[in-house]
Amino acid sequence: MGPDEIAAAMTGTLTEVSPGRLEAFLPSPMIQNHAAFLHPLPDGALLCAWFGGTLEGKSDIAIHAAILPNGGDRWGPPRVLSFDPARSEQNPVIFTAPDGQLWLFHTAQPSGNQDECRIRMAALHLDPADPTMIRAEEGRFIDLPAGCFIRAPLVVRRDGAWLLPIFRCVTRPDRKWNGSHDVAAMGISHDGGESWVLQEIADSTGSVHMSPVELGQNHFAAFYRRRQADTVHRSESRDGGLSWSAPVPTDVPNNNSSIAAIRLADGRVAMIANPSSALTSTDRRASLYDELGEDDDRPETGGDTPDSGGCTPIWGVPRAPVALCLSEDGGLSFPLRLIIEDGPGSCTSNDLTDGRNKEMSYPWLLQGPDGSLHLAYTYHRRAIKYVRLSPEAFTQIQAESAA
């Protein structure tokens, strides 16, 4: 599909494309739409948040959201949730606090300077009279240092602390950010988000987008995107999230693009990702923001010198296919990989208007109370695509993959 065809399909209407598989392109007036996040609402509705504008890093990038009412066959209209005209607002994360309050967390940065990013926290409110309406309060920046970025959902620790997975976008003096010194961390709040402290994950250079999954009492596994475009990495906590081991490789390739992981009702870990890596393609680009066209004569932060302490980030590896990877051993291995959608995945340009970008990336995953799987991902940077698999459809694609 070309950009115009995708735009024409962005009606939000669910269509059954095969037995038990429903799909929709979410409505949005924005040219670029990226980084979907799905969250269930108390009445059984489904909320999808993402960022949209003209080009990632531009100050017109803002947070949008739409709601699929419980039992509905069409996503509601997009609602704008953010409001900062001087910053590029990205990577929304939705959280329902223990008291039931709905919160939006998202990043806000000047241009492509992720090392200057701040995290904003804002209360969200639903409208009982309109099941598709949601609005955000003005919110505030939380008291974590600049350069803290987010993507994965919060976890409430057994002691009541809120855990917000962080990756720190780090540069060297007088250099611009390019991902070479990024490390993983956990933002921790003991007072319901009023104040925060930062706890870094040991030996995590290049491991970002930490996605924690609770495996059992006091036992977590966390899964990481990799700047080095090698493999998804994994770490563990055996004390309920108080401490974490250093990330180590899994058997799932990673292309320096986002992943998401959950625990299914049957106990398996499900991770949705693009299982490709720098070994499978020679496609490369200079950096994530090489198309912004803004003057910045600082050299990039290097990662390949012995004294730098960093890594060499790899950008531009194709972002496809979208695959659901299943593990029966707590995420130590993922032998079953179900292809949800495939395509070229080309992402050497973020500019989608000429059709060069064909990525299917930043996937998200939920399992509903009835066992259905809800997926959302970026489609060619033009749209957010939603897929629902009934339990029967999920069983069928597993059987077909195993055959």
RAQUIVEN-V697539 format. One line per field, one symbol per residue. phi: phi as a letter, one per 30 degrees, with the letter a starting at -180 (. if undefined). psi: psi as a letter, one per 30 degrees, with the letter a starting at -180 (. if undefined). burial: b if it has 16 or more other C-alpha atoms within 10 Angstrom, else e. A space follows every 50 residues. Layout:
BEGIN
phi = ???
psi = ???
burial = ???
END
This chain:
BEGIN
phi = .dedddedddciddbdcaeiccbacddadddcbaidbcbdcedjdbcbca cblcaejddddbdbabbcdeidcaddddcdcbacdcbdcbhdbcbcdedj dcbccacbbdhcdddcdbccbbdcbccedbdccbbcddiadddcdejdbb acddbcdddjddccdbbcdcbceiccdbjdcdbcabdbbcbijdbbbcbd cdhcejcbhebdbdcaeicbcbbbdbddhcbecbbbbcbijdbbdddbdc ccdbcibdbbbbcdddjdccbcacdbbddcacdbbdadcdcdicdadddd ddbccecdicbcdbcjdecaddbcccbcbiidbbdcbcddabldidbdbd dcdciddbdbbhdbbbcdedjdccbbadchidbcccbccdeddddddddd ddd
psi = kleeeeeffiffkkkjfljgjklkkkkkflekklhkkkkklegflkkkll klbekkflfgklklllkjlkflgkkllkkkflgjffljklikkkkjlfgf kkkkkllklkbgiffgklkkkkkkkljffjfgkklklealklhllkfkll elllkjlfgfkkjjkkkkjkllkgllkgffgklllkkkkghhgelklkjl kkhgkfjlhkjkkkfajgjkkkkklkffhdlklkllkghggelklkklka gklkghlllkklklfgflkkkkljillfffkgkllelehfgfgkkjgklk klfgkegfgaljkkkfkkilljkjkkkghggelifkjkjeklaegkhfkf jffggekhljlhllklklfgfkkkkklkjgfelkkkkkkleeeeeefeee ef.
burial = eebeebbebbbbbbeeeeeebbbbbbbbebbbbbbbbbbbbeeebbbbbb bbbbbbbbbbbbbbbbbbbeeeebbbbbbbbbeeeebbbbbbbbbbeeee ebbbbbbbbbbbbbbbbbbbbbbbeeeeeeebbbbbeeeeebbeebbbbb bbbbbbeeeebbbbbbbbbbbeeeebbbbbbbbbbbbbbeeebeebebbb beebbbbbbbbbbbbeeeebbbbbbbbbbbbbbbbbbbebbbebbbbbbb ebbbbbbbbbbbbeeeebbbbbbbbbbbeeeeebeebbbeeeeeeeeeeb bbbeeeeeebbbbbbbbbbbbbbbbbbeebbbbbebbbbeeeeebbbbbb bbbebbbbbbbbbbbbbbeebbbbbbbbbbbbbbbbbbbbbebbeeebee eee
END
